[in-house]
Amino acid sequence: MIVVRNTFQAKPGQAGKLAATIKDAANALELPSFRVMTDLVGEFNTVVFEYDAENLAAFESRMKDYVTNPILREKFKGYTELWDSGKRELFQVV
């Protein structure tokens, strides 16, 4: 199993809106296991989106869906204006 972690540094005042946008999109995709988190301590305006992928092939398939799925494209419309930077990490569950 692979844990996919996307970490965003939201623009000031936009973390809540970004988190809600990501959560809405993940629900629309019916991801079986995901969570959206915001910071309590650490860098301000951090939003983390984690989900599980069965393997790297499943992750790759999800990424292809991300750029072609019209429902997902609509849910994420304008979300890049809510954050300044971000990163993606993949972890193998042992």
C-alpha positions as CSV (number, residue, x, y, z in Angstrom):
1,M,0.0,0.0,0.0
2,I,1.1,3.6,-0.8
3,V,0.2,6.7,1.2
4,V,0.0,9.8,-1.0
5,R,0.5,13.0,0.9
6,N,0.0,16.4,-0.8
7,T,1.0,19.3,1.3
8,F,0.0,22.9,0.4
9,Q,1.0,26.3,1.8
10,A,-2.2,28.2,1.4
11,K,-2.3,31.9,0.9
12,P,-3.2,33.8,4.1
13,G,-6.8,33.4,4.9
14,Q,-7.4,30.7,2.3
15,A,-6.5,27.5,4.2
16,G,-10.1,26.7,5.1
17,K,-11.4,27.3,1.6
18,L,-8.6,25.2,0.2
19,A,-9.3,22.3,2.6
20,A,-13.0,22.5,1.8
21,T,-12.3,22.4,-1.9
22,I,-10.0,19.4,-1.6
23,K,-12.5,17.5,0.7
24,D,-15.4,18.2,-1.8
25,A,-13.3,16.9,-4.7
26,A,-12.2,13.8,-2.8
27,N,-15.8,13.0,-1.8
28,A,-16.9,13.4,-5.5
29,L,-14.3,10.9,-6.4
30,E,-15.5,8.5,-3.7
31,L,-12.0,7.9,-2.5
32,P,-12.2,5.0,0.0
33,S,-9.6,6.4,2.4
34,F,-8.6,10.0,2.6
35,R,-8.2,12.8,5.0
36,V,-7.7,16.5,4.8
37,M,-5.8,18.3,7.7
38,T,-4.9,21.8,8.6
39,D,-2.1,23.0,10.8
40,L,-2.3,23.3,14.6
41,V,1.4,24.1,15.0
42,G,4.2,24.6,12.4
43,E,4.0,26.7,9.3
44,F,0.8,28.7,9.1
45,N,-1.8,28.0,6.5
46,T,-0.7,24.4,5.8
47,V,-3.2,22.0,4.3
48,V,-2.5,18.3,3.9
49,F,-4.4,15.9,1.8
50,E,-3.6,12.2,2.2
51,Y,-5.1,9.2,0.6
52,D,-4.2,5.5,0.1
53,A,-3.3,3.9,-3.2
54,E,-3.0,0.1,-3.6
55,N,0.2,0.4,-5.5
56,L,2.2,2.8,-7.8
57,A,0.0,1.7,-10.8
58,A,-3.1,2.8,-8.9
59,F,-1.5,6.1,-8.0
60,E,-0.6,6.7,-11.7
61,S,-4.1,5.8,-12.8
62,R,-5.5,8.3,-10.2
63,M,-3.2,11.0,-11.6
64,K,-4.4,10.4,-15.1
65,D,-7.9,10.6,-13.9
66,Y,-7.1,13.9,-12.2
67,V,-6.3,15.6,-15.5
68,T,-9.1,14.1,-17.5
69,N,-12.1,13.7,-15.2
70,P,-14.6,16.6,-16.0
71,I,-16.2,16.4,-12.6
72,L,-12.9,16.6,-10.8
73,R,-11.8,19.5,-13.1
74,E,-14.9,21.4,-12.1
75,K,-14.4,20.7,-8.4
76,F,-10.8,21.9,-8.5
77,K,-11.6,25.0,-10.7
78,G,-9.6,27.9,-9.4
79,Y,-8.0,26.0,-6.5
80,T,-4.5,26.9,-7.7
81,E,-5.3,30.5,-6.7
82,L,-5.7,29.5,-3.1
83,W,-2.1,28.3,-2.5
84,D,1.5,29.5,-3.0
85,S,3.5,26.2,-2.9
86,G,3.2,22.6,-2.3
87,K,4.7,19.1,-2.5
88,R,3.8,15.5,-3.0
89,E,5.2,12.6,-1.0
90,L,4.7,8.9,-1.5
91,F,5.2,6.5,1.4
92,Q,5.2,2.7,1.3
93,V,3.3,1.2,4.2
94,V,5.5,-1.6,5.8
